[in-house]
């Protein structure tokens, strides 16, 4: 008798480097379901602290487990040295998220290698990375720009989250530690906004093929997040999302839009329609808009809207990238990427509250409190079975005191 087939999409989230592994730890902490987590680092001590399903120490020979020293070339070489192990842990994935904090060593240099492996295996590959805070220095900013350009050539879709924009969404007295935790939270939102549409039943369901139509070969992408309670909550949340400080450019040139509307069991169809129309009006007239509604009773009377706008690159840009990918060597791409035109940031530092039109709406801050307890899994969330033996699951011995 033949073994039963698994008809659920296999989704793997890879955190590489310190920032990427921290983001994966945050996703595990809040209970993100339906995905397999993989932590990759050259820092053995930091890797030991991760709760990821698979841990891969790629620095045990090159750096003796002591990290890449903020050198992207060391991070790239470490990942290349363990390319076969990375391939083993990614096999069988339909979708791979590669998350990292750009500007350092392991994540900046190693993320393109991981993405290259994922795409060579046929997985839809999405990069979700952060651009460093200004206070982290010019060197990290320059390395981040180079790393983002390289990674853009190796993924289907790249979402870049500018950490400086988070400052417009938080209190002025926020600590440095909480600022970095906020960055982890936004990385979580980017991954969750996509995976929940596939793994969680809702009023309007999507499947992996729906997501793939928007994100395959889409190039650069932008993400906006909105949250609201009260009257016209869905509309207010949608307005927040399309005017989010996270958006480095206007979304009116997007050729593809992925829209996630999440709420409790009282989420209404007309609310969803109003929010979707608002987002459609802000996108390109001929944009392919894929949206779904997720029921999460843990949200109570709150509605969350996540908008991912992609496909800003021109047709010729995408053709050039496709040809480059077909001819690319085993290592990561080295050509400069083609990103969205950088337009001025939204005029308002905070998401619009539009008190005149929506007097009874309560606008919530886009970033949940970093001290909030872990969110329980949505009702009836789909769980994926293990995807086979954990090949390449290497956990180093603790370092001596």
C-alpha positions as CSV (number, residue, x, y, z in Angstrom):
1,X,0.0,0.0,0.0
2,X,1.4,3.4,-1.0
3,X,2.3,5.8,1.7
4,X,-0.2,8.7,2.0
5,X,0.8,11.9,0.2
6,X,1.2,15.2,2.1
7,X,-0.8,17.8,0.3
8,X,0.2,20.6,2.6
9,X,2.9,23.0,1.3
10,X,6.2,22.4,3.1
11,X,7.4,25.8,4.4
12,X,10.8,26.3,5.9
13,X,12.1,29.4,7.6
14,X,15.9,29.9,7.6
15,X,17.4,32.4,10.0
16,X,21.1,33.0,9.2
17,X,23.5,35.0,11.3
18,X,22.8,36.7,14.6
19,X,19.8,38.8,13.4
20,X,18.3,36.0,11.4
21,X,18.5,33.5,14.3
22,X,17.1,36.0,16.7
23,X,14.1,36.5,14.3
24,X,13.6,32.7,14.2
25,X,13.7,32.5,18.0
26,X,11.0,35.2,18.1
27,X,8.8,33.3,15.6
28,X,9.1,30.2,17.8
29,X,8.3,32.1,20.9
30,X,5.0,33.4,19.6
31,X,4.0,30.0,18.3
32,X,4.1,30.5,14.5
33,X,2.8,27.2,13.2
34,X,2.9,25.1,10.0
35,X,6.6,25.8,9.3
36,X,9.9,24.2,10.0
37,X,12.6,26.4,11.5
38,X,16.3,26.2,10.6
39,X,19.0,28.2,12.4
40,X,22.4,28.7,10.6
41,X,25.3,30.6,12.2
42,X,29.1,30.8,12.5
43,X,28.7,31.6,16.2
44,X,28.4,28.2,18.0
45,X,27.5,29.8,21.3
46,X,24.6,31.8,19.9
47,X,23.4,28.8,18.0
48,X,23.1,26.8,21.2
49,X,20.6,29.3,22.5
50,X,18.2,28.7,19.6
51,X,15.1,26.5,19.8
52,X,15.0,25.9,16.0
53,X,14.1,22.4,14.7
54,X,17.5,22.3,12.9
55,X,20.7,24.0,13.9
56,X,23.6,24.1,11.5
57,X,27.0,25.4,12.6
58,X,28.7,26.5,9.4
59,X,31.7,28.1,11.2
60,X,33.2,25.1,13.0
61,X,36.1,24.8,10.6
62,X,36.6,28.3,9.2
63,X,35.9,30.4,12.3
64,X,36.2,27.7,15.0
65,X,32.6,28.6,16.0
66,X,33.6,32.1,17.0
67,X,31.6,34.1,14.4
68,X,32.4,35.9,11.2
69,X,33.7,39.1,12.7
70,X,31.2,41.2,10.7
71,X,33.0,40.2,7.5
72,X,30.5,39.2,4.8
73,X,33.2,37.3,2.8
74,X,33.8,35.1,5.8
75,X,30.1,34.5,6.1
76,X,29.8,33.7,2.4
77,X,32.8,31.3,2.5
78,X,31.4,29.5,5.6
79,X,28.1,28.9,3.9
80,X,29.8,27.7,0.7
81,X,31.9,25.3,2.7
82,X,28.7,23.7,4.0
83,X,26.6,24.0,0.9
84,X,25.8,20.3,0.7
85,X,24.5,20.3,4.3
86,X,22.4,23.4,3.6
87,X,21.0,21.6,0.6
88,X,20.1,18.5,2.7
89,X,18.1,20.5,5.3
90,X,16.2,22.4,2.5
91,X,15.2,19.4,0.4
92,X,11.5,18.9,0.1
93,X,10.5,22.5,0.7
94,X,7.9,24.2,-1.4
95,X,8.6,27.6,0.0
96,X,11.7,28.9,1.8
97,X,12.0,32.1,3.8
98,X,15.6,33.4,4.2
99,X,15.7,36.0,7.0
100,X,18.7,37.9,8.2
101,X,19.9,41.2,9.6
102,X,21.9,42.9,6.8
103,X,25.2,44.6,7.5
104,X,27.0,42.0,9.5
105,X,29.1,39.0,8.4
106,X,27.3,35.7,8.5
107,X,23.8,36.9,7.4
108,X,25.0,39.4,4.8
109,X,27.5,36.9,3.2
110,X,25.6,33.7,3.8
111,X,22.0,34.6,3.0
112,X,22.6,34.7,-0.8
113,X,24.2,31.2,-0.7
114,X,21.2,29.8,1.2
115,X,18.8,31.4,-1.2
116,X,20.8,30.1,-4.2
117,X,20.5,26.6,-2.8
118,X,16.8,26.9,-2.1
119,X,16.0,28.1,-5.7
120,X,18.1,25.4,-7.2
121,X,15.9,22.9,-5.4
122,X,12.8,24.5,-7.0
123,X,11.5,26.2,-3.9
124,X,9.7,29.6,-4.0
125,X,12.3,31.6,-2.2
126,X,11.5,34.8,-0.3
127,X,14.1,37.0,1.5
128,X,12.9,39.0,4.5
129,X,15.8,41.1,5.8
130,X,16.4,44.3,7.8
131,X,18.5,47.3,6.8
132,X,20.6,48.4,9.9
133,X,19.9,51.4,12.1
134,X,21.9,54.5,11.2
135,X,23.5,54.4,14.7
136,X,25.1,51.1,13.7
137,X,27.6,53.0,11.5
138,X,28.5,53.7,7.9
139,X,30.4,50.4,7.4
140,X,27.4,48.2,8.3
141,X,25.2,50.4,6.1
142,X,27.5,49.9,3.1
143,X,27.8,46.2,3.7
144,X,24.1,46.0,4.0
145,X,23.5,47.7,0.6
146,X,25.9,45.3,-1.1
147,X,24.4,42.3,0.6
148,X,20.8,43.3,-0.3
149,X,21.8,43.8,-4.0
150,X,23.4,40.3,-4.0
151,X,20.5,38.7,-2.3
152,X,18.0,40.3,-4.6
153,X,19.5,38.3,-7.5
154,X,19.1,35.0,-5.6
155,X,15.4,35.2,-4.4
156,X,12.0,35.3,-6.0
157,X,10.9,38.2,-3.8
158,X,12.9,40.3,-1.4
159,X,11.3,42.3,1.4
160,X,13.6,44.8,3.0
161,X,12.6,46.3,6.3
162,X,14.4,49.6,7.1
163,X,15.1,49.6,10.8
164,X,15.2,53.4,10.9
165,X,11.6,53.5,10.0
166,X,10.8,51.5,13.1
167,X,11.7,54.6,15.1
168,X,8.6,56.3,13.7
169,X,6.5,53.5,15.1
170,X,7.8,53.4,18.6
171,X,8.1,55.6,21.7
172,X,11.1,58.0,21.9
173,X,12.2,56.5,25.1
174,X,12.6,53.0,23.6
175,X,15.7,51.2,24.7
176,X,18.3,49.8,22.2
177,X,17.3,46.3,23.2
178,X,13.7,46.9,22.6
179,X,14.5,48.5,19.2
180,X,16.2,45.4,18.0
181,X,13.3,43.3,19.4
182,X,10.9,45.5,17.4
183,X,12.9,44.6,14.3
184,X,12.5,40.9,15.1
185,X,8.8,41.5,15.5
186,X,8.5,43.0,12.0
187,X,10.4,40.2,10.5
188,X,7.9,37.9,12.2
189,X,5.0,39.9,10.7
190,X,6.4,39.6,7.2
191,X,6.7,35.8,7.4
192,X,3.5,35.3,9.3
193,X,1.5,37.6,7.0
194,X,2.3,35.1,4.2
195,X,2.3,31.7,5.9
196,X,-1.0,32.3,7.8
197,X,-2.8,32.7,4.4
198,X,-1.6,29.2,3.5
199,X,-1.7,27.3,6.8
200,X,-4.7,28.8,8.6
201,X,-8.3,28.2,7.6
202,X,-10.3,31.4,7.2
203,X,-13.2,33.2,5.6
204,X,-11.3,33.4,2.3
205,X,-8.7,30.8,1.9
206,X,-5.6,30.8,-0.3
207,X,-3.3,28.0,-1.2
208,X,0.4,27.8,-2.1
209,X,-0.3,28.3,-5.8
210,X,-2.1,31.6,-5.1
211,X,0.8,33.0,-3.2
212,X,3.2,31.8,-5.9
213,X,1.5,33.7,-8.6
214,X,2.3,37.0,-6.9
215,X,5.7,36.2,-5.4
216,X,7.4,34.1,-8.1
217,X,10.1,36.2,-9.9
218,X,8.5,39.3,-8.3
219,X,11.7,41.1,-7.4
220,X,11.6,43.9,-4.8
221,X,8.7,44.1,-2.4
222,X,7.4,46.4,0.3
223,X,5.5,45.6,3.4
224,X,3.0,47.6,5.4
225,X,1.2,46.7,8.7
226,X,-2.0,48.1,10.2
227,X,-4.0,47.3,13.3
228,X,-7.3,48.8,14.6
229,X,-10.4,48.3,16.8
230,X,-13.8,49.9,16.8
231,X,-15.9,51.2,14.0
232,X,-14.5,50.9,10.5
233,X,-11.6,48.9,12.1
234,X,-10.8,47.1,8.8
235,X,-10.7,50.3,6.8
236,X,-8.6,52.0,9.4
237,X,-6.1,49.1,9.5
238,X,-5.9,49.1,5.7
239,X,-5.2,52.8,5.7
240,X,-2.4,52.3,8.2
241,X,-0.9,49.5,6.2
242,X,-0.7,51.4,2.9
243,X,0.7,54.5,4.6
244,X,3.0,52.5,6.9
245,X,6.4,54.1,7.7
246,X,7.8,50.7,6.7
247,X,7.1,51.4,3.1
248,X,10.2,53.0,1.6
249,X,8.3,53.9,-1.6
250,X,4.7,54.3,-2.8
251,X,3.0,51.0,-3.6
252,X,1.2,52.5,-6.7
253,X,3.7,50.8,-9.0
254,X,3.2,47.3,-7.6
255,X,2.2,44.7,-10.2
256,X,1.3,42.1,-7.5
257,X,-0.2,42.6,-4.0
258,X,-0.7,40.0,-1.3
259,X,-3.3,41.1,1.3
260,X,-3.8,39.4,4.6
261,X,-6.8,40.5,6.7
262,X,-6.9,38.8,10.2
263,X,-9.5,39.1,12.8
264,X,-11.7,37.3,15.3
265,X,-14.8,35.2,14.5
266,X,-16.9,38.3,14.1
267,X,-14.8,39.6,11.1
268,X,-17.4,40.5,8.5
269,X,-17.4,40.0,4.7
270,X,-18.3,43.7,4.1
271,X,-15.4,44.7,6.3
272,X,-13.0,42.6,4.3
273,X,-14.4,44.0,1.0
274,X,-13.9,47.6,2.2
275,X,-10.3,47.0,3.2
276,X,-9.6,45.2,0.0
277,X,-11.0,48.0,-2.1
278,X,-8.9,50.5,-0.3
279,X,-5.7,48.6,-1.0
280,X,-6.7,48.0,-4.6
281,X,-7.1,51.7,-5.1
282,X,-3.6,52.3,-3.9
283,X,-2.0,49.7,-6.2
284,X,-1.4,49.7,-9.9
285,X,-4.7,49.6,-11.9
286,X,-3.7,46.3,-13.5
287,X,-2.1,44.8,-10.4
288,X,-2.8,41.1,-9.5
289,X,-4.2,41.3,-6.0
290,X,-4.5,38.1,-4.0
291,X,-6.1,38.4,-0.6
292,X,-7.3,36.1,2.1
293,X,-9.0,36.5,5.5
294,X,-7.7,34.6,8.5
295,X,-9.8,33.9,11.6
296,X,-7.7,34.2,14.8
297,X,-9.9,34.3,17.9
298,X,-6.8,35.4,19.9
299,X,-7.2,38.9,18.3
300,X,-10.5,39.5,19.9
301,X,-12.1,42.6,18.4
302,X,-8.8,43.7,16.7
303,X,-8.3,43.6,12.9
304,X,-4.8,43.3,11.4
305,X,-4.0,44.1,7.8
306,X,-0.7,43.1,6.3
307,X,0.0,44.3,2.7
308,X,3.0,42.9,0.7
309,X,3.4,44.8,-2.6
310,X,5.7,43.2,-5.1
311,X,6.7,43.4,-8.8
312,X,8.1,46.9,-8.9
313,X,10.9,45.9,-11.3
314,X,10.3,46.4,-15.0
315,X,9.7,43.5,-17.3
316,X,13.3,43.9,-18.7
317,X,14.7,43.8,-15.2
318,X,12.9,40.5,-14.5
319,X,14.1,39.1,-17.8
320,X,17.7,40.0,-17.0
321,X,17.4,38.4,-13.6
322,X,15.9,35.3,-15.0
323,X,18.7,34.9,-17.5
324,X,21.3,35.5,-14.8
325,X,19.8,32.9,-12.6
326,X,19.8,30.3,-15.5
327,X,23.5,30.9,-16.1
328,X,24.6,31.5,-12.5
329,X,27.5,29.5,-11.0
330,X,27.2,27.4,-7.8
331,X,28.1,30.5,-5.7
332,X,25.8,33.5,-4.9
333,X,25.2,36.1,-7.6
334,X,27.4,39.0,-7.6
335,X,25.7,41.5,-9.9
336,X,24.0,44.5,-8.6
337,X,20.3,44.1,-8.0
338,X,17.5,46.2,-9.4
339,X,15.2,47.6,-6.7
340,X,12.3,49.9,-6.5
341,X,12.8,53.6,-7.1
342,X,13.4,55.2,-3.7
343,X,10.7,57.9,-3.2
344,X,10.3,60.2,-0.3
345,X,9.0,58.6,2.9
346,X,5.3,59.2,3.8
347,X,4.7,62.7,5.1
348,X,3.4,61.6,8.4
349,X,5.7,59.9,11.0
350,X,2.8,57.9,12.3
351,X,0.1,56.0,10.5
352,X,-2.9,58.2,9.6
353,X,-5.7,58.2,12.1
354,X,-8.2,60.1,9.8
355,X,-10.3,61.2,12.8
356,X,-12.7,63.3,10.7
357,X,-14.0,60.4,8.5
358,X,-13.7,57.7,11.2
359,X,-14.4,59.3,14.5
360,X,-15.1,56.2,16.5
361,X,-12.1,54.1,15.3
362,X,-9.3,53.2,17.7
363,X,-6.0,53.2,16.0
364,X,-3.4,50.8,17.5
365,X,0.4,51.0,17.2
366,X,1.5,48.8,14.4
367,X,4.1,46.9,16.4
368,X,2.9,44.7,19.3
369,X,4.5,45.1,22.7
370,X,7.7,43.2,22.8
371,X,6.8,42.2,26.4
372,X,3.5,40.7,25.4
373,X,3.0,37.0,26.2
374,X,3.3,34.5,23.4
375,X,0.2,34.5,21.1
376,X,-1.7,31.2,21.1
377,X,-1.9,29.5,17.8
378,X,-5.0,30.4,15.7
379,X,-8.0,28.1,16.1
380,X,-7.8,25.1,13.8
381,X,-4.4,26.0,12.6
382,X,-2.9,23.4,10.2
383,X,0.2,21.5,11.5
384,X,2.7,20.1,9.1
385,X,4.2,16.7,9.9
386,X,8.0,16.5,10.1
387,X,9.5,16.6,6.7
388,X,11.9,13.6,7.1
389,X,15.1,13.1,9.0
390,X,16.9,16.1,10.2
391,X,20.0,15.7,8.0
392,X,22.8,18.1,8.8
393,X,21.4,18.7,12.4
394,X,24.7,19.6,14.0
395,X,24.7,21.0,17.5
396,X,28.2,21.7,18.8
397,X,29.3,21.0,22.4
398,X,29.1,23.9,24.8
399,X,32.2,26.1,24.8
400,X,34.4,25.7,27.9
401,X,34.2,28.4,30.5
